[in-house]
Amino acid sequence: MPLRNTANGLSQTYRTPLIGLTVKLVHTNTGSLVPYRGAGREQAAYIVERLVAEAARETARDPVSLRRQNMIPASAMPYRTPGGRLYDSGDFASVLDKALKLAGWDGWD
């Protein structure tokens, strides 16, 4: 479950035309994450957002504007991700605006 959710979640809120994934699996005697709903999505979010932040640093761009530029616009709904998931609705730019406001982003250096 975590592997499938991670792979399916890699497109996140961004227009991502293609996703490639290589997985290394290790079996252990520890408990599974499957009882947790959505296990694997947090890993996908971490991977994608770190990549966007690194791309912003390497290109000397504002990370917020880079995110906004690559977000799936509300006008593109419904939107099918490269992994096959269908987003039937969403206004990700508005959610980003709200998160920036709640975080007091304008005051950060």
C-alpha positions in Angstrom: 0.0 0.0 0.0 2.6 2.7 0.9 4.5 2.0 -2.4 1.4 2.3 -4.5 0.2 5.5 -2.7 3.7 7.0 -3.0 3.8 6.3 -6.8 0.2 7.5 -7.3 0.8 10.6 -5.2 4.0 11.9 -7.0 2.1 14.2 -9.3 0.6 16.0 -6.3 -1.0 19.3 -7.4 1.4 19.8 -10.3 1.0 19.3 -14.1 3.4 16.4 -14.4 3.5 14.9 -17.9 5.5 11.8 -17.0 6.6 10.0 -13.8 9.3 7.4 -13.6 9.8 5.4 -10.5 12.3 2.7 -9.4 11.5 0.9 -6.1 13.7 -1.2 -3.9 11.8 -3.4 -1.6 13.2 -4.9 1.6 11.2 -7.4 3.7 11.4 -7.1 7.5 9.6 -8.6 10.5 8.2 -5.2 11.5 4.6 -4.2 11.2 3.1 -2.8 8.0 1.8 0.7 7.5 -1.3 -0.6 5.7 -3.7 0.1 8.6 -3.0 3.8 8.2 -5.3 5.4 5.6 -3.2 7.0 2.9 0.1 5.5 3.9 2.7 6.6 1.4 1.2 9.9 0.4 3.3 11.9 2.9 6.4 10.4 1.4 5.2 11.5 -2.1 4.5 15.0 -0.8 8.0 15.2 0.8 9.8 14.0 -2.4 7.9 16.3 -4.7 8.1 19.4 -2.6 11.9 18.9 -1.9 12.4 18.5 -5.7 10.5 21.8 -6.3 12.4 23.6 -3.6 15.7 22.3 -5.1 14.7 23.3 -8.6 13.9 26.8 -7.3 17.3 27.1 -5.7 19.2 25.8 -8.7 17.3 28.2 -11.0 17.4 31.2 -8.6 13.6 31.4 -8.7 11.0 32.1 -6.0 9.8 28.7 -4.8 6.2 29.9 -4.5 6.0 31.3 -8.0 7.6 28.1 -9.3 4.9 26.0 -7.5 2.2 28.3 -8.8 3.5 28.1 -12.4 3.4 24.3 -12.4 0.1 23.8 -10.5 -2.9 22.2 -12.2 -5.2 25.1 -12.8 -8.8 24.8 -11.7 -9.8 25.3 -15.3 -8.1 22.0 -16.2 -10.5 20.0 -14.0 -11.2 17.1 -14.4 -7.5 16.2 -14.7 -6.0 12.8 -15.1 -2.6 12.3 -13.6 0.2 10.3 -15.3 -0.5 7.6 -12.8 -4.1 7.3 -13.9 -5.8 9.1 -10.9 -8.6 11.5 -11.8 -8.9 14.8 -10.0 -12.6 15.7 -10.4 -12.1 19.2 -8.9 -9.7 21.4 -7.1 -8.4 25.0 -6.9 -4.8 24.4 -5.7 -3.7 28.0 -6.2 -6.4 29.2 -3.7 -5.3 26.6 -1.2 -1.7 27.8 -1.6 -2.7 31.4 -1.1 -4.6 30.5 2.1 -1.6 28.4 3.4 0.8 31.3 2.7 -1.5 33.7 4.5 -1.9 31.5 7.5 1.8 30.9 7.7 2.6 34.6 7.6 4.8 33.9 4.5 5.2 37.6 3.6 7.1 38.0 6.9 9.7 35.3 6.2 13.1 36.0 4.8 
